[in-house]
């Protein structure tokens, strides 16, 4: 189970809207200058994701919850998203190369296969996203923000 903390934005009728903050993956790495992940993180302006999760327990705005998602569903979705365009690219490029015998045809086949694989992945992901085992679940709930109060008491002599 892969776990991540999120903040409750709202809760209504058994459904919580949560905000997950995106963590920069390489803020402390020694090779920050040549890191591709760091550059990709800078390109996107989005620093958080909003998602909806079922929750029977009433939640308060600002409350922290721990989300979990099964490793199998994450690996399956990554394979679907990355491999189907790649496989489509190679298969259609090889097919066009064999049929037409030119590099231009192979290039056109690669583009068509990649786009086709992307569209296939998009269609399958829409169907698979409704499966219960592919949905994030709330594993634990922290105290509401106003439930805990810390007071510091100082004595008259300043200690």
Secondary structure as GFF3:
##gff-version 3
##sequence-region A 1 159
A	DSSP	beta_strand	2	12	.	.	.	ID=ss1
A	DSSP	beta_strand	15	21	.	.	.	ID=ss2
A	DSSP	alpha_helix	36	43	.	.	.	ID=ss3
A	DSSP	beta_strand	48	54	.	.	.	ID=ss4
A	DSSP	beta_strand	64	69	.	.	.	ID=ss5
A	DSSP	alpha_helix	71	100	.	.	.	ID=ss6
A	DSSP	alpha_helix	103	128	.	.	.	ID=ss7
A	DSSP	three_ten_helix	132	134	.	.	.	ID=ss8
A	DSSP	beta_strand	137	141	.	.	.	ID=ss9
###
